[in-house]
Amino acid sequence: MKAKAFISGAISSDPDYHQKFSDASMVLIKQGYTVMSPAVLPYGFEQEKYLHICEAMIDCCEVVVFLPDWSISPGAIHEMFYAKRTGKRIAYLTGKTVVYHTFLSESQQKLYD
């Protein structure tokens, strides 16, 4: 079994987000991931509450998988910073391919400064 993965992407700006997140979930599940998706959350909470819930979901996962439109979403941008701050692995889903992003540690970065 692969890692537990949280999916991050635009929701409020995409009227078809349910289908997009469902498709992404199926791709990840077929690859062996256990998936947590914010698209299953009910409508009606304030943005701050959704972010709090999503942070808790991220805390339960080893990797955060970002959809192609993540960078246009303030919530997904917040999730990127949260994932980095909490040491989660970062990956991007393009089509059916999961691409992991590698960050350098501080000591590794000093070699390139």
N, C-alpha and C positions, 0 to 999 in steps of 0.2 A: 504494500500500500504506500502510495506517495504521500506527500505532505497535506496538511489541512490548508486550504487556500480561501482567502477572502477576495471577492471580485470587486474592483473599483472602476467606476466609469460615470459618465453623465447620466443623471436621472431626470431632474426637473426640466431640463431643456430638450428632452427627447420623449415625444409622446409614445414612441414604440419601445421604451426602455424595458418593459417586461419581456418582450420577445428577444431583445438583444442580450439581456442577462440570462434568460433561459437557454439560448443557444450557446452562450459562453459556458454556462454550467455544464451542459451536456458534453461539450468538447473536453472540459477538464475531468469530468466524471469518467468518461471513456478512457482517459489517460491515467486513471487510478487515483485522482485527487478526491479528497473529501471537501465539499464546497460549502461556503457560507456566502450568501448573497443579500445585499441590502434591498434588493428589489422585492423581497418577500415581506418587508415591513409595511404595516398598515398606513394609510393616508391619514393626515390630520395632526401630526406633531409639528412643533416648531423646528427649524433647521438645527438649532443648538441641541435639541433632544436627539435628533437623528444622528448627529455627529457623536454624541455621547454613546449611543447604542452601537454605532459602527466601530468606535474605538474598542468597546468591549468585545465585539466580534473579532476584530483584528488581534486582540490580545489572545484569543483562543486559537489562532492560526500561526503557522510557521512562515507562510508566504502570502504576499499581497500581489494579486495579478491585476494589472491595469489594462483596461480596454483602450482601443485606439483614440477614443474621444476624451480620455480622462483629463487632459490639460485644459479643456474648456469648462470644466466643472469646479466651482469653488470647493465643494464638498470633497471631490476626489483629490484635489490639490492638497487639502487639509489631511486627507488620508495618506498621501505620499509623505508629507512631512512627519506625520505620526508614525508611520511604518519605519521610516529612517531613524527617528528618534528612539524607537523601541527595539531597534536591531532586527527587524523582520527582513527576510529575503524579499527582493523586489523582482517581479517578472512582468513581461508584457505579452499579451495575447494578440497575435496577428493571424487571422484566419484560424487554422487549427494548430498553430505552432506557439509553444510557450518558450519565450526567450528570457533567460535570467540576466539580470544586470549585476555586475560585480563592482563593489565599492572598495576603494583602497583604505586600509587602516591608516591611522595617523603616522605610524612609523614608515609604512610603505610610501605614503604621500610625500614625506620628507625627502625620499630618494629622488623625487621628480621636481622638487622646488628649487 
